[in-house]
Amino acid sequence: MTIYDWHNGPYPARVRIALAELGLQSQARFVSVDLRKGEHKTEEFRAKNYSGTLPVLELGDGTLIAECTAITEYLDALDGRSLLTGKTPREKGVIHMMSKRAELEVLDAISIYFHHATPGLGPHVEVYQNHEWGLYQRDKALRGMRYFDAVLRGQTFVAGNCFSMADITLVGGMIFAALLKITLPDECEALMAWHARMQERPSVQNWRTMSA
């Protein structure tokens, strides 16, 4: 498998963490696509992923799979264990729901803030910015953190009692928040405790160095 990503990207982090949790690091070859240089927006890269986003998984037969959830689904189904995306219909439904919420309410909101209310990836990539929209999305992310804090006051993991893709997605959001120095609200004690537990997982500790 070939994975096109960037070593410090919050979205690539999701796939890297999934690889580590599933013990598949040795089966992956990493190709760096420089976000700062806008390599993900070139015509050459868009031939691999029309959306011009990272990461992208390329299989030996040339099949290309983009989007973190789709890649994680593929990886999780390889040996039939379904460790990250749920075994029963109920588990699958809840995990996917909570993972999508983590995307919409935290990770994607922070991404929009980054691209609109900060210098982002620079003028060669950020061809349009709406500062007010970016600030609104930052505040949305903070509200999302409070939502997940409330969820984690009643359960150990984002989607219930087991670590899953939903936790990985929210970890991605926390990684992006840290990069942009967005501080978790002081009252989010359950979210902070969950985050501390996530930092103890080897998959979370080592995702940046996986492609070294």
Buried (B, 14 or more C-beta within 10 A) or exposed (E): BBBBBBBEBBBBBBBBBBBBBBEBBEEBEBEBBEBEEBBBBEEEBEEBBEEBBBBBBBEEEEEBBBBBBEBBBBBBEEEEEBBBBBEEEEBBEBBBEBBBBBBEBBBBBBBBBBBBBBEBBEEEBBEEBEEEBBBBBBEBBBEBBBBBBEBBEEEEBBBBEBBBBBBBBBBBBBBBBEEBEBEBEEEBEBBBBBBEBBEEBEBBEBBBEBBE
